Amino acid sequence: MDIKAIDAAYVAGTYARFPLTLVSGKGSLVTSDEGKEYIDLGSGIGVTAFGIADEAWTEAVSLQLGRLQHTSNLYYTEPCALLAKRLCERTGMKKVFFGNSGAEANECAIKVARQYGIEKKGEEYTTLITLKNSFHGRTITTLAATGQDVFHAKFQPLTPGFVHGVANDLDSIKSLVKGNKVCGVMIECVQGEGGVIALDGDFVRGVAQLCQENDLVFIVDEVQTGNGRTGALYAYMNYGVCPDVVTTAKGLGGGLPIGACLMGDRVEKVLGFGDHGSTYGGNPVCAAGALSVIERLDDALLQEVKEKSQYVFDALRGAKGVEAVSGLGLMIGIKTEKNAKELVAKCMEKGVLCLTAKDKIRLLPALNIPFALLKKAIDVIKEVCAE
């Protein structure tokens, strides 16, 4: 079968796919339909946290598939309840709402913040502050929350009620709080789609304090940064802050669609019966896979992520053709002298799969990628950048 032709004929043309058909893999190696093997430094855009065909994950998912693949949220299931328990135990949050994606998790967070503002301050307190250069999803509402005009142009009118401050400029956020009827602030600790840019610690802590002082809901979007990606269980933990709401997805499911909105003390009771729902949210198979992931994100693995991160930063900083390296943990952006997309294509030719973000090469390898494979891949990137 000519899979590329079939895809072109029948799949909506919303993706600029690489000219590569993947058919199998193991760990951080994937294989094409032509039998060529590649080192995967993208992990499905930060999804396959423990790589391809991870045995513990596969066993947990397969076992649940043989028991109960789905039931509605009219009934209790063990994987959903246990996953919520572990997430709360490891974060200090109090309640979890499960959806199917990061965008849905962020939609839930927006509902929570707006309902909190209405209840505490009045019906007009529905505006959320997000950051310029942010990315929070592709629904009409999460597009409105996203602080990048390029995503807005074709889909007006977007959901009203969002204003965008400047990252690392606390005065910008303070000004928006004073000038609007604000219910909350939502940030990413590392702006992934915005170019893999980590926020300054003082700024993040300043936003958290500002939210406390003004009784605003402090939301941290951990869709891409969460689940060990930055060397902490969640990225906000690197900054010493405690959000009211944490959203996550991607790496949580390990390859199955699941999103989670975690709610802390101040907002745990904001959503009541009938206020929100999801047919597939907390699906037992997805939750079983996620539980397998979260249980293995221990201190040893998180330390390993930090060590691998340090290796990549040290290897690439100052390398020929590399202008700068940004990010946190194994969420890394490489600013190159030459066109990043062209360099990613050359890396693919040499057996290494990378991503892009803005004008940078973006790396999101599996958290447990072997050091030897990581070194081999970084050597290829250095070689390509220096050509």
Wavefront OBJ file of the C-alpha trace (Angstrom):
o trace
v 0.000 0.000 0.000
v 1.114 3.552 -0.719
v 0.311 4.949 2.729
v 1.394 8.476 1.805
v -1.008 8.533 -1.155
v -3.886 7.123 0.876
v -3.230 9.690 3.603
v -3.148 12.511 1.049
v -6.434 11.338 -0.420
v -8.420 10.813 2.760
v -6.883 12.604 5.767
v -7.556 16.320 6.299
v -4.560 18.301 5.134
v -3.781 19.935 8.466
v -0.309 18.465 8.951
v 2.949 19.107 7.116
v 4.129 15.546 7.616
v 7.736 14.484 7.200
v 8.177 12.128 4.204
v 8.447 9.146 6.520
v 6.092 6.291 7.418
v 6.801 4.706 10.802
v 5.652 1.149 11.425
v 7.280 -0.057 14.647
v 9.766 0.713 17.369
v 11.257 -0.136 20.709
v 12.393 2.330 23.334
v 13.965 5.332 21.605
v 14.378 3.594 18.247
v 11.681 3.633 15.562
v 11.606 1.832 12.218
v 10.203 3.007 8.890
v 8.313 1.005 6.281
v 11.596 0.826 4.371
v 13.315 -0.866 7.304
v 15.493 2.096 8.276
v 16.004 2.707 11.995
v 15.908 6.166 13.583
v 16.769 7.591 16.993
v 13.597 9.298 18.202
v 14.206 12.658 19.887
v 10.570 13.765 19.605
v 8.673 11.065 21.530
v 5.422 11.937 19.776
v 5.839 15.592 20.863
v 6.600 14.660 24.451
v 4.065 11.836 24.778
v 5.923 8.516 24.902
v 7.692 9.295 28.171
v 9.172 5.801 28.463
v 9.651 5.246 24.742
v 7.948 2.971 22.240
v 6.414 -0.376 23.299
v 7.445 0.160 26.916
v 6.873 -3.199 28.577
v 5.437 -2.010 31.898
v 3.064 0.392 30.151
v 2.029 -2.193 27.568
v 1.323 -4.751 30.286
v -0.807 -2.321 32.304
v -2.801 -1.255 29.241
v -3.233 -4.804 27.926
v -4.405 -6.100 31.291
v -7.045 -3.381 31.515
v -8.123 -3.950 27.904
v -8.943 -7.532 28.843
v -11.056 -6.413 31.772
v -13.020 -3.302 30.819
v -12.069 -0.973 27.969
v -14.658 1.687 28.714
v -17.624 2.633 30.815
v -19.245 5.990 31.284
v -18.592 8.289 34.225
v -21.917 7.161 35.644
v -19.919 4.362 37.285
v -16.727 4.055 39.332
v -13.581 2.416 37.942
v -10.405 1.525 39.782
v -7.802 3.000 37.361
v -9.502 6.411 37.326
v -9.769 6.591 41.108
v -6.219 5.357 41.745
v -4.715 7.733 39.180
v -6.493 10.718 40.742
v -5.266 9.607 44.173
v -1.636 9.340 43.051
v -1.710 12.686 41.252
v -3.070 14.403 44.356
v -0.631 12.632 46.669
v 2.356 13.659 44.583
v 1.319 17.274 43.999
v -0.664 18.279 47.066
v -3.679 19.023 44.869
v -7.128 17.984 46.114
v -9.302 17.044 43.132
v -8.776 15.934 39.528
v -10.983 16.243 36.462
v -10.006 13.950 33.571
v -10.464 14.766 29.905
v -8.834 13.567 26.700
v -6.223 16.204 25.857
v -4.254 19.202 27.013
v -6.704 21.580 25.397
v -9.577 19.984 27.338
v -7.591 20.174 30.573
v -7.050 23.879 29.918
v -10.727 24.393 29.080
v -11.562 22.910 32.478
v -9.045 25.211 34.175
v -10.603 28.231 32.473
v -14.051 27.159 33.693
v -12.706 26.789 37.225
v -11.082 30.234 37.202
v -14.141 31.968 35.798
v -16.542 30.284 38.163
v -14.254 31.173 41.085
v -14.095 34.828 39.983
v -17.867 35.035 39.614
v -18.487 33.464 43.011
v -15.856 35.499 44.888
v -15.918 38.869 43.155
v -18.929 39.195 40.891
v -20.290 38.224 37.500
v -17.978 40.564 35.592
v -14.751 38.946 36.921
v -14.174 36.520 34.076
v -11.007 37.762 32.365
v -7.901 35.571 32.354
v -4.374 36.825 31.872
v -2.078 34.644 29.766
v 1.315 35.422 28.252
v 2.345 36.549 24.814
v 4.106 33.722 22.985
v 2.120 31.136 24.958
v 0.279 28.117 23.582
v -2.693 26.549 25.372
v -4.534 24.527 22.708
v -6.506 24.595 19.471
v -10.130 24.843 20.582
v -11.723 28.236 20.010
v -11.335 29.106 23.693
v -7.792 27.808 24.192
v -6.784 29.550 20.968
v -8.074 32.766 22.531
v -5.948 31.997 25.587
v -2.917 31.420 23.359
v -0.848 34.583 23.095
v 0.230 34.237 19.460
v -1.588 36.133 16.724
v -0.537 33.586 14.090
v -2.985 31.090 15.622
v -5.843 33.598 15.752
v -6.035 34.935 12.208
v -8.347 32.399 10.553
v -10.729 31.694 13.410
v -12.274 34.964 14.502
v -14.292 35.688 16.490
v -12.520 33.894 19.323
v -13.896 33.484 22.824
v -13.651 36.858 24.612
v -12.181 37.354 28.059
v -8.418 36.949 27.567
v -5.624 39.511 27.778
v -1.963 38.779 27.179
v 0.926 40.011 29.290
v 4.638 39.998 28.574
v 6.655 37.035 29.818
v 9.247 37.915 32.470
v 7.746 41.387 32.903
v 5.829 41.383 36.194
v 4.810 45.021 35.782
v 2.995 44.029 32.599
v 0.930 41.497 34.561
v 0.267 43.955 37.391
v -0.986 46.510 34.878
v -3.415 43.999 33.377
v -4.706 43.072 36.844
v -5.410 46.739 37.565
v -7.032 47.409 34.205
v -9.333 44.400 33.903
v -11.866 42.355 35.858
v -9.476 39.456 36.311
v -10.253 35.994 37.713
v -6.925 34.275 37.121
v -3.517 34.043 35.468
v -2.370 31.097 33.348
v 1.277 30.475 32.447
v 3.598 27.791 31.082
v 6.864 27.599 33.026
v 8.544 26.757 29.720
v 6.918 28.142 26.592
v 7.240 25.074 24.375
v 5.489 25.970 21.119
v 6.716 29.518 21.685
v 10.338 28.491 21.212
v 11.252 26.388 24.267
v 11.821 29.396 26.526
v 11.974 28.888 30.290
v 10.453 31.685 32.382
v 12.593 33.481 34.962
v 12.181 32.236 38.517
v 11.538 35.682 39.979
v 8.790 36.279 37.433
v 7.006 32.987 38.156
v 7.210 33.570 41.907
v 6.036 37.137 41.404
v 2.969 35.972 39.463
v 2.161 33.453 42.197
v 2.375 36.168 44.855
v 0.310 38.575 42.765
v -2.417 35.953 42.478
v -2.400 35.419 46.232
v -2.596 39.136 46.979
v -5.471 39.698 44.548
v -7.382 36.437 45.139
v -6.791 35.252 41.571
v -6.643 31.646 40.416
v -3.039 30.771 39.552
v -2.993 28.197 36.733
v 0.123 26.446 35.460
v -0.219 24.718 32.091
v 1.938 21.581 32.331
v 0.667 19.902 29.167
v 4.148 19.657 27.677
v 6.326 20.436 30.704
v 4.754 17.933 33.073
v 5.345 14.324 34.064
v 9.106 14.473 34.535
v 9.931 16.380 31.360
v 11.860 19.185 33.122
v 13.593 17.057 35.753
v 10.850 17.620 38.322
v 7.514 15.812 38.414
v 5.926 19.084 37.272
v 7.818 22.136 36.062
v 6.360 24.510 38.658
v 8.180 22.473 41.310
v 11.452 23.832 39.944
v 10.265 27.336 40.864
v 9.074 26.784 44.433
v 5.474 27.859 43.802
v 2.139 26.183 44.514
v -0.506 26.754 41.810
v -4.245 26.622 42.411
v -4.732 24.646 39.209
v -2.339 22.431 37.246
v -3.199 21.085 33.801
v -1.389 18.203 32.152
v -1.633 15.674 29.318
v 0.913 14.416 26.721
v 3.454 12.383 28.729
v 0.881 11.443 31.365
v -0.786 8.905 29.070
v 2.419 7.478 27.651
v 0.762 7.166 24.239
v -2.957 7.118 24.987
v -5.131 10.269 25.065
v -5.699 11.608 28.550
v -5.713 15.087 30.049
v -6.022 16.103 33.685
v -6.989 19.296 35.482
v -5.714 19.222 39.064
v -7.373 21.578 41.538
v -5.921 22.775 44.850
v -7.407 23.898 48.169
v -8.945 27.179 47.083
v -10.767 25.792 44.057
v -11.392 22.105 44.823
v -15.143 22.652 45.320
v -15.746 25.134 42.503
v -17.059 22.490 40.117
v -20.157 20.676 41.285
v -22.571 18.135 39.862
v -23.365 18.872 36.215
v -20.862 21.733 35.854
v -18.541 19.772 33.591
v -18.208 16.353 32.002
v -16.446 14.132 29.481
v -17.577 10.881 27.875
v -14.066 9.454 27.650
v -12.504 11.331 30.559
v -10.820 8.933 32.982
v -11.231 6.034 30.530
v -9.973 2.947 32.410
v -7.458 1.904 29.728
v -5.963 5.384 29.421
v -5.917 5.750 33.201
v -4.189 2.385 33.629
v -1.468 3.498 31.211
v -1.113 6.833 32.996
v -0.910 5.145 36.377
v 1.972 3.034 35.051
v 3.752 6.211 33.950
v 3.224 8.252 37.116
v 4.285 5.412 39.420
v 7.690 5.185 37.699
v 8.510 8.888 37.711
v 10.642 8.514 40.824
v 13.574 10.537 42.163
v 16.146 8.347 40.407
v 14.575 8.901 36.996
v 14.129 12.633 37.588
v 17.813 12.890 38.522
v 18.671 11.009 35.342
v 16.642 13.534 33.337
v 18.668 16.365 34.896
v 21.950 14.641 34.089
v 20.960 13.994 30.476
v 19.830 17.592 30.183
v 23.148 18.868 31.469
v 24.968 16.656 28.966
v 22.945 18.040 26.037
v 23.386 21.662 27.126
v 27.141 21.182 27.641
v 27.546 19.389 24.310
v 25.669 21.964 22.250
v 26.553 25.278 23.854
v 29.337 26.815 21.850
v 29.209 24.093 19.194
v 29.827 25.196 15.619
v 26.622 26.451 14.002
v 24.760 26.666 17.320
v 23.852 30.162 18.514
v 22.062 29.292 21.763
v 20.435 26.460 23.721
v 17.279 27.022 25.783
v 14.734 25.086 27.801
v 14.691 22.950 30.916
v 15.314 19.255 31.519
v 14.707 17.225 28.372
v 12.654 19.996 26.793
v 15.351 21.693 24.749
v 15.466 24.318 21.990
v 18.511 24.834 19.757
v 18.906 28.181 17.982
v 20.992 27.486 14.898
v 22.821 29.648 12.386
v 21.178 27.804 9.494
v 17.476 27.172 8.906
v 16.197 24.835 11.616
v 13.715 22.989 9.380
v 16.430 22.243 6.833
v 18.713 20.955 9.584
v 15.956 18.721 10.961
v 15.572 17.224 7.455
v 19.306 16.545 7.333
v 19.170 14.930 10.769
v 16.427 12.647 9.487
v 18.614 11.628 6.550
v 21.272 10.629 9.078
v 18.830 8.635 11.229
v 17.808 11.123 13.930
v 14.266 12.468 14.330
v 13.956 15.985 15.782
v 11.190 18.586 15.981
v 11.035 22.342 15.511
v 9.606 25.200 17.563
v 9.564 28.637 15.958
v 13.068 29.001 14.467
v 14.686 26.356 16.671
v 15.363 22.650 16.611
v 13.321 21.153 19.443
v 14.258 18.021 21.381
v 11.772 16.035 23.485
v 13.354 12.584 23.833
v 11.940 9.812 25.980
v 12.917 10.398 29.592
v 14.658 7.023 29.773
v 16.582 7.299 26.485
v 19.904 5.468 26.983
v 22.903 7.773 27.312
v 24.648 6.021 24.411
v 21.744 6.699 22.032
v 21.416 10.279 23.252
v 25.128 10.900 22.667
v 24.958 9.364 19.195
v 21.996 11.588 18.301
v 23.593 14.755 19.667
v 26.747 14.007 17.680
v 24.591 13.891 14.525
v 22.956 17.226 15.412
v 26.364 18.817 16.011
v 27.638 17.427 12.714
v 24.653 18.769 10.786
v 24.827 22.200 12.431
v 28.547 22.490 11.624
v 28.231 21.602 7.926
l 1 2 3 4 5 6 7 8 9 10 11 12 13 14 15 16 17 18 19 20 21 22 23 24 25 26 27 28 29 30 31 32 33 34 35 36 37 38 39 40 41 42 43 44 45 46 47 48 49 50 51 52 53 54 55 56 57 58 59 60 61 62 63 64 65 66 67 68 69 70 71 72 73 74 75 76 77 78 79 80 81 82 83 84 85 86 87 88 89 90 91 92 93 94 95 96 97 98 99 100 101 102 103 104 105 106 107 108 109 110 111 112 113 114 115 116 117 118 119 120 121 122 123 124 125 126 127 128 129 130 131 132 133 134 135 136 137 138 139 140 141 142 143 144 145 146 147 148 149 150 151 152 153 154 155 156 157 158 159 160 161 162 163 164 165 166 167 168 169 170 171 172 173 174 175 176 177 178 179 180 181 182 183 184 185 186 187 188 189 190 191 192 193 194 195 196 197 198 199 200 201 202 203 204 205 206 207 208 209 210 211 212 213 214 215 216 217 218 219 220 221 222 223 224 225 226 227 228 229 230 231 232 233 234 235 236 237 238 239 240 241 242 243 244 245 246 247 248 249 250 251 252 253 254 255 256 257 258 259 260 261 262 263 264 265 266 267 268 269 270 271 272 273 274 275 276 277 278 279 280 281 282 283 284 285 286 287 288 289 290 291 292 293 294 295 296 297 298 299 300 301 302 303 304 305 306 307 308 309 310 311 312 313 314 315 316 317 318 319 320 321 322 323 324 325 326 327 328 329 330 331 332 333 334 335 336 337 338 339 340 341 342 343 344 345 346 347 348 349 350 351 352 353 354 355 356 357 358 359 360 361 362 363 364 365 366 367 368 369 370 371 372 373 374 375 376 377 378 379 380 381 382 383 384 385 386 387
